[in-house]
Amino acid sequence: MLPLKGITVVALEQAVAAPFATRQLADHGARVIKIERPGSGDFARAYDTTVKGMASHFVWVNRSKESLTLDVKQPQAKAVLDRLLQKVDVFVQNLAPGACDRLGLGTAELRGRYPRLIVCNVSGYGPAGPYRDRRAYDMLVQSEAGLVALTGTEETPSKVGISISDIAAAMYAYSGILTALLVRKETGQGTAMDISLLDSIGDWMGYAAYYTEYGGSAPPRAGAKHAAIAPYGPFHCGDGKEVILAVQNEREWSRFCDKVLRRPELKDDARFVTNPFRVKNRVVLEEIIHKVFAGLSAAEAMQRLDDAQIAYARLNSVEEFLEHPQLKARERWTEVDSPVGPLRALVPPVQMEGAETFMGKIPALGEHTNSILQELGFDSETISAWRAMKML
């Protein structure tokens, strides 16, 4: 069973945020029709050529979709959009601010014409306010939200290395759409929602916001360490490798002193007796830990951490993640088809008992244009004429 089989989504989408949201829907069986610009398509197709000539971002967020090329600015495109929207359940868009309103695809107009339609608008800063019309890309929103100020070393603020604002907005859009589908099942009516990147990553900034509001200052940038917990972060071992460890409470601190450091007297040291004291005296504490770890190989340090039941991790490269033994043991890798042949892909994180996920082909630009238009009732002569006028 595909949980969302029978649900059809039309997406006027580009880049990452909206496409990642609709890919979640496609993974669970929804039919997603992606409308792209004739000739160039979603501009994320041209971000890079690292995946056998295709862009890594596009490959990541666009599997299992159908690509319909359509110049939505041309008057004749309105007939196509109208026939599409009469048949679909969800409309998702993340065009530039105001673009859908200018096309006659604003929320009020869509909700008036198609009462069962669920409309999801994804934007950088939301539908109102002084930032409404600003273009918003992931790093810009990370900066506006204060995330860049928290990330990196003490000397160098840094953005998060993945498109985290886009991902946050995508997942709120996805969960919002699922909620709206449940509501519609009861009421028979669609709805509309606005998801902004700033609101989404702002919600994820909750710990830092509370820490700052009520603590009087923002959490300091701590690199791979934790600003509010110690010891927590990377430690060099005698063989040059690093181990990330995390001590979360006083029971763990006691075991860490006994079994890992083998310095039981540190348990009652006034400098380290509680986590706030350990954070305050972090420099001295880390010197002690580094001195012990310098006499151990990474394997020996990890064995001690295992024996003490202290959380730890290896500091893996992306290459090492690709070959992670846990992913291999749980058969989390599969392949998806694409215009350049089979590509490796992770199985979707949500695997429900009795339900399947769908991992279909990454579409070529306009691959499904003819079949979709024919399905909508347009004849081959009309389709050929539209191609001649570069509407498709």
Secondary structure as GFF3:
##gff-version 3
##sequence-region A 1 392
A	DSSP	beta_strand	8	12	.	.	.	ID=ss1
A	DSSP	alpha_helix	17	27	.	.	.	ID=ss2
A	DSSP	beta_strand	31	36	.	.	.	ID=ss3
A	DSSP	three_ten_helix	43	46	.	.	.	ID=ss4
A	DSSP	alpha_helix	56	61	.	.	.	ID=ss5
A	DSSP	beta_strand	65	69	.	.	.	ID=ss6
A	DSSP	alpha_helix	77	87	.	.	.	ID=ss7
A	DSSP	beta_strand	90	93	.	.	.	ID=ss8
A	DSSP	alpha_helix	99	102	.	.	.	ID=ss9
A	DSSP	alpha_helix	107	113	.	.	.	ID=ss10
A	DSSP	beta_strand	118	123	.	.	.	ID=ss11
A	DSSP	alpha_helix	138	144	.	.	.	ID=ss12
A	DSSP	alpha_helix	147	150	.	.	.	ID=ss13
A	DSSP	alpha_helix	164	187	.	.	.	ID=ss14
A	DSSP	beta_strand	191	196	.	.	.	ID=ss15
A	DSSP	alpha_helix	197	204	.	.	.	ID=ss16
A	DSSP	alpha_helix	206	215	.	.	.	ID=ss17
A	DSSP	beta_strand	232	236	.	.	.	ID=ss18
A	DSSP	beta_strand	242	246	.	.	.	ID=ss19
A	DSSP	alpha_helix	250	255	.	.	.	ID=ss20
A	DSSP	pi_helix	256	261	.	.	.	ID=ss21
A	DSSP	three_ten_helix	264	268	.	.	.	ID=ss22
A	DSSP	alpha_helix	275	280	.	.	.	ID=ss23
A	DSSP	alpha_helix	282	293	.	.	.	ID=ss24
A	DSSP	alpha_helix	298	308	.	.	.	ID=ss25
A	DSSP	beta_strand	311	314	.	.	.	ID=ss26
A	DSSP	alpha_helix	318	322	.	.	.	ID=ss27
A	DSSP	alpha_helix	325	329	.	.	.	ID=ss28
A	DSSP	beta_strand	333	336	.	.	.	ID=ss29
A	DSSP	beta_strand	343	346	.	.	.	ID=ss30
A	DSSP	alpha_helix	369	375	.	.	.	ID=ss31
A	DSSP	alpha_helix	380	388	.	.	.	ID=ss32
###
